[in-house]
Structures are given as C-alpha cells and as structure tokens.
Amino acid sequence: MTTTSRSLSTGTILHLADSEKRKWAHGEIREIAAGTLDAEMMLHPSTDALWDWRLSVASIEQAGEFTPYDGFDRTLTVIAGELLELGIDGTTQAVEAMRPLKFSGNSAVTAALPTGDVLALNVITRSSAVRGNVRIVELSKKREQHLFGAQFGVLIQGKAIVLQEDSERALEVRDTVIGGENDSPRVSGRGFLAVVSLDLP
C-alpha cells in the first residue's frame, strides 16, 4: 500500500476521514500515518512504501488468511465490534474489544468472526528498527493524559479535547493526536484512548 505524507509535528491532529479508504483482502483500510524513527526518537513521515512503522484502521468483514509481514511485528486492537478470533501458527487467540494483541508478522494467521464484523487499530513495526506498544487508557476530565515523544493518541470511544499551551481542540472518535517532548499535548474527556508508543529496539 502506498503511503501518504502527513505532518507528524507535536500536537498535530490526524483526521481519519482525511485518509483514503482502500480495499484489502478482508474489508477496507484507512492509513493513519507511516514513517521512520531516528536515533533522537523523532518521527519522520514516509511518502513511499519504505517505512519502519505504520498505523491504520481496518475493517475485518471476511474470514480468512492474513497477508504475512515477514520481518515485522504486529499489534492488533479491536476498537469496534465484540470479538475477533485469530489462529496464530495453529493456536486460537480470542481478541476482545480494547485488548491489544501483539504477534509476529512472520506467523501464519487466519481470522474468524464469531460475532460479526469488527474494526481494528493496526500497528506494524519493522522488528530490526522499531518496537511498538499499545496501551488502552480510560480518559478522565480530572486527570489529563499526556502524550510524549514518539507517541500517538487514538480516540477509540467517547469525547475528548486536546490541550496544548493555551489552545483547546476537539478530538473526534478515531482521530489521532501526535505527542512530543516539548509542549506535549494532553487529552482530557470521557472515553477510551489508545496510546501507541514507538521505541528503538
């Protein structure tokens, strides 16, 4: 899939609706962002197929085999729908909503949909270059969620605002805000946020 260049500066909000919707083997997919991570932990967007990390949201509407991603690690989080069953190298894993599952892109993976279609947040990282981690946090108006360098916040449920310096902006469901070390954005509201953290191996 060809990637598109999107600004990754601190506090940028990436609207999922602005991403081109594409077909994939099991439904439709929208890319959030893709790029590289340098030695100073700075994010750089990619404008071609050469990337070390990629975030996307995909619908899974049909059962079947996933395309292998040799040399990569994958983290899949169901963000809409109830349950996805993944057969990973012959072992069945029940993937419930908002419970991230990490697995090797080298694995043989098949998907089943026991309760119907699901929507998934996908984080794919090149094993030799980047490590990815996904954590689901419950938002609170009393305690702001800070997003630091090489972090993304993806609103998966509820309503939220992004606070940065003296500004306040709405964060819509399935939109993403970019973190940063200086003037790091904070997310406040009610609902659930997927905090995606990238690191060097």
Salt bridges, closest charged atoms under 4 A:
GLU20 OE1 - ARG22 NH2 3.31
GLU28 OE1 - LYS21 NZ 3.65
GLU28 OE2 - LYS23 NZ 3.47
ASP38 OD2 - HIS44 NE2 2.75
ASP52 OD1 - ARG126 NE 2.67
GLU96 OE1 - ARG99 NE 3.11
GLU144 OE1 - ARG186 NE 3.06
ASP175 OD2 - HIS15 ND1 2.86
ASP199 OD2 - ARG131 NH2 3.18
